């Protein structure tokens, strides 16, 4: 993978464009009818890359006064994989515009890193 492309894909600015911070509020507005009912913020993070795979992660960070553990994050990989606001297919399309060819993608199971941070791995297998 070209270093310039890797630098772009791994930058937090680029990832925040793929999944803007306001998506968290929009997601909870769609889910509950009120963004303030959301227990966490969703942010895309770069984890690692090699010639065959890019690993990103959806970080679910607890909002003040909310309970992340109580919010049933274990079913989210299935929800995120098809939710139009998260728009993984759109993300893949934008990533491929950088010159990377994605053969397949998948979301891993939710990992409870702490009481205030849950992580959903996002694997991109490359051609």
Beta strands, then each sheet from edge to edge (+ up, - down):
strand 1: 40-49
strand 2: 53-62
strand 3: 102-114
strand 4: 117-126
sheet 1: 1+ 2- 4+ 3-
end
